[in-house]
Amino acid sequence: MPEGDTIWLAAHRLHWALAGHVLLRADLRVPRLATTDLSGRHVEEVVARGKHLLIRVEGGLTLHSHLRMDGSWQLYAPGERWRGGPDHQVRAVLANAERVAVGYRLPVLELLRTAEEDRAVGHLGPDLLGPDWDPQEAVRRLTADPARPVGDALLDQRNLAGIGNVYKCELCFLRGVTPWMPVGEVPEPERIVALARKLLQANKTRHGHITTGDTRRGRTHWVYGRGRHDCLRCGTAIRVAELGPPGQTRVTYWCPRCQRGPAPAPAPGSAPRSH
């Protein structure tokens, strides 16, 4: 699932392409919106709220979408060939005289009254990249259940909105705790919240996430996606396991030397190499 900075960038690009322009075409290809026609209306703005996209349209309407694992919005010039997937995966087409925005594989697409957007996003915690950012409230929510694993608490969008699996793993590494450490035992939790905002702010204007400061291939992340590779800091083999409640588990990476706290025992035959 895309991280909050990826959604922020998508909103920024869609705002550039659509805001202030009249929709000449608005094709919404989901059953409950099949007869809805937004053509002739101005797009007022496109904003991100955590991992949600809100396209606000003249007349007090908001087209709400969520990409989840596979969705995307692609931009094309009029007449340009679409390349985001087969036609049957297209869920939305919004076009003006200069740009065409095509939404592929959108698992959530609904039309709301703008005044009722809280129906879709009101449950979210403070947005790491939003105007409502409140670090004290984010810390309060994050630590409200002290026994909860910090990795789970970071992924819960009701605590703070925008962290995905990449940043969950990287934040735990950078703060030196395993994702299984109870959040109530994480020292100075306000620092992990501040670091989360710093990382998302640093990456929001580019594709991909760099947490090490090193743009070379294979060195952009400390632990995420680096299972059984050597830790870039200490040389110990990175471990991999599942974390999360049943049905919501996520692949999780950590360094057993650089990060303290509880963690699953390595599977037989997968012990780290000695150095």
Secondary structure by P-SEA (a helix, b strand, c coil): cccaaaaaaaaaaaaaccccccccbbbbcccccccccccccccccccccccbbbbbccccccbbbbbccccbbbbbcccccccccccccccbbbbcccbbbbbcccccccccccccccccccccccccccccccaaaaaaaaaccccccaaaaaacccccccccaaaaaaaaaaacccccccccccccaaaaaaaaaaaaaaccccccccccccccccccccccccccccccccccbbbbbbbcccccccbbbbbcccccccccccccccccccc
